[in-house]
Amino acid sequence: MVKYRAEVLIFDIVLIASILLWLFIPVYELKSIDYEQMITPLGFQIDFFRASYLLMSPLPILAIFFFIVSAALPLLWKSSRYSLYASTVSAGFGIVMIINSIIFDARYLHYYGYSILPTSDGSFYIFFPSITSFEFPFYFFIASTGLSVLNSVTRSRWIPYGRLTLIDKLKTELGKGEIIRGFLALFNSLGVEYAVVNDSHLRVRDLSLLEEDEKNKRLSLFFDSGEKIIFSKNSDKVIYKDAEGEIRYYNLENGIKLALSKILEQINFNTKDTIKTNDELYN
């Protein structure tokens, strides 16, 4: 199952909602009695009484293109934080295109109180008392760009709630009877070299991590050499057997802490591998 950060999904939802809203509500509007200028996704729309004219422009079309690219980049390119930077730049270009559209409108379509009125064989300016306003899509685009900047700065980690610590994650996996799977995910994310003996037995050099079953109880604890940490599926007790054969008992949280410290003792981090594997999900 493909996973995305909640922060990225929130940004995409706001941005896509802004694009859809723009299909029905202009980002900028100049309004008078029986006359209206609007900036739409295709260009400048002018309504006069019952007549409607559309002046196609590449500026709002490019804005839509940049916003779509901005929304797609964090979803399609999750392996690097640079997708967040590129997304922010693309959203910024979209805002620039909208601002350029507004400048064009103010410079050529509405000049010193005179507004343009296209005709079948040209156009002319007429004077209308008018008011201008930015509509909801414009503010939504500003908000989505702000979210993109926030994602870039925080690497999409600005929601503080619902983030489990490493120990809590491993506790959760043990509660599901999948502590080995939890350690596997940890090893893969850190680039740790390990060996899978079976579904309930992992080895990191001389350290064995096991989930308790009858076979492990009878054989692994007493006859195999090396350090062992055994997690019980039915209780919160963790058994640790050191290299000299001494056996100690820990509660679940201290047992997980012990396992993590022993893993760190056993491995030598490969910096390049760590950077490569940690590049997932905008690191």
N, C-alpha and C positions, 0 to 999 in steps of 0.2 A: 504494500500500500504506500502510495506516494505521500510524503509528509511535507507540510509547509508550516512555517512559523505563523502564529496568530497575528503578529504585527504586520507581516507581509499581506496576509489575507484581508486584514482591516483596510490597509492602504488600497489594495486592489478593488475592494468593494466600494469604497468611497469614490475612487477614480472612475470606475465603470459606471457607477450611479451618476456621476457628473456628466459623463459622455451621453448617457441615455437621456438625462434631463435636458441636455442641450438640444436634443432632437425636437423638443416640444417648447422649450423656453429659451429665448436668446440670452447670450451673456451680457449684451449691452443693448440699450434701447433708447431711442430718441422719439418722444411722443408729443403730438399736438392734436388739435381737433381735426379729425378725418385724415390725419397724416401720421405715418409711423415709419421709422427706420430701425432695422434690427440686424444684429450680426448673428447669422446662423452658421451651422457647420459647413454649408456650401458657399457662403458669401454674404452679400448685403441684400437684405430683402426690404423693399420699399412698398408700403401700402398707402394708396390714396383713394379715398372713398371705397369703391368696390374693385378697383384695379390693383393688381399686385405685380411687382417686378422683382426679378432676382438678378443681381449683378454677381456673377461667379468670381471668386477670388481664391488664389492659392494659399493665402494666409490662414484662414480658418481650417482649410483642408489639411494643411501641414500641421496645424495645432492638433487636430484629431489624430493624425498619424503619429506624432510625437507622444501623445498621451497613451495611445494603444501600445507603442513600443515600451513606454515606461511601465505600464501594467504587466506586460508580458515578460520583461527581462528577469525579475526576481523569481518568476515561476519556472522559467525554462533554464535558467543558469543559476543553480543553487550552490554550486561548488565553490563559489568565491564571493567575498564581500564586494568585489568590484562590480558585480551586477547591481548592487544597491546604489553605488556611486553613479553608474551609467543610467540607472533608472531616474535618479534625481536630476541629472543633466538633461535627460530627455524631457522630463516633466517641466523643467525650467525653460527649455526651448518652446514647449507648448504654450506656456504663459507668455513668453516673448511674442509668439505669433499672434496671440489674442490682443496683447497691448499694441502691436503694430497695426492690427486691424482697427482698433479704436482710434489710433492716431490717423490712419488713412481716412476713416470716416469723418473725423473732426476737420481734417485738412481739405478734403475734396468733396465730401457729400453734404457737409453742413458748414457753412462759412459765414461768420458774422451775422448769424440769425437767419441766413438764407439757406434753404434746404433744396437739394437737387430733386428734380422730378423727371424721370425718364419718359420719353415718348417713342413712338414707332420710328421716327426719323431723326432722333437726337435727344436732347435734354435741355432743360432750363432750370433756373433757380427761382424759387418763390419764397416769400417771407411768411413764416408762421411763428407765433410765440410757442415755445416748446420747452420741455424738460427732458433731462437725460438721467439715466439710472443704470446701475449695474444690477443684474438679476442673479437669482440663486445659483445657476451653474458657475458663474464667475467665482463666487465665494467658495463653492465646493471644490473648484480646481485649485484655488489658493490653499484650502485646507488639505487636499490630497498631496500637493507639493510639499507642504509643511510636514506631513506624515512621512513622505519620502526622505526628506532631510533628516528627520528624527531617526528613521531606520538606518540611514547611512552613518550617522554619528554613533548610534548604539549597537550597530550590527544586528538590528531587529531584536533587541532584547530590552525594550523599555516597559514591558508589562511585568510587574514584579510578582504577580500572583500566579499560583499554580505551578511554580517551578520547584521540583523536588531536588533535594540534595542527592549526592551520589549514594550516601548511606540509605536514604529513604527509598531511592529507586531499587537498590538491591534488596531492601526489606520487602518492598512490594513484589519483586520477582520471587522471593522466597515464599511469600504468602500464596503465590500462584503455583508453587512447586517448581519454579523455573530459575533458581538461583544460578545454576550453571549458564543458562542463557543470558542472564544479566551480566555475569563476568565475561562471557564471550563478546557481548556488545561493547563492554568497557575495553577489553583487549583490542578489539578491532578499531575502536576510535582512537586509541593511543598508539597503535602500531606495535603492540606487545607480541613477541613470539611465544606461542604456546602449542601444546599438543593435546588433542582430544583422544583420551583413552576409550571412553564410552559416553553415553548420554549423561552420566552422573559423575564423571571423573575428568578433570582437567589437570594438566601439568604445566607449570612454568619453571623450567629447569628442575631444581630439586624439590620444589614445592608442589604438593598435590592438593587440589580443592575437590571435595567430594560432597555429594548429597547422600544422606544416610539411608541405607537400606540394609537388609540382613547380610548380604554378601560383604558389604563394606565393614559392617560391625565385626564379623567373624574373621575376615582375612586381612583387609587392607590396613586396619589400624595396628595390628600386632606383627605382621610378617613382612610388609613392604618397608624398605628403607627410605630415609628422607623425611622432611617435615610434612605434616599433614594437617589440614584444617577440614573438619567434617561438619557440615550443616545438617541439622535434623529437619525432616519434613513435618514432623508431628509436634515439635516443641520449639521453644526459643533458646535452647541450649546449643552451644557450639563447642566441639571438642578440638583441642589443639595438641598434637604430639610433636615434640621437637626432635632434632636429629639424634639426641641421646636417648630417646625413648620415653622421656617424662611426659605425662599426660596432664593437661589442665582443662578446666571447664570455664566457659565464658557465657555471658548472656548474648543475645543476638547482636545488639549494636556494637558491643566491644569486640565480638567475634568478627564482624565485618571490618571494623577498624584494624584489627590485627591482621586480617587477610590482606587489606590494602597496603599496610606497612610492610608485610612480608613480600608482597609482590614487588614493591619498590626496591626492596633489598635484592631481589633475585634478578632484576632486569637492568640492562643498560639502555637508556633511551637513545634511539636513533633520531637525531634532530630532523633530518630530511623526511623520514617516514612520518614523523609526528606532524610536521607541517602539512604534508600531503594529505594525510587522513583527516586532519582537523579542518581542512578546507571545505568540508561539507556544511551546508546550511549557513552560508554567509560568514564563515570565519576568515 
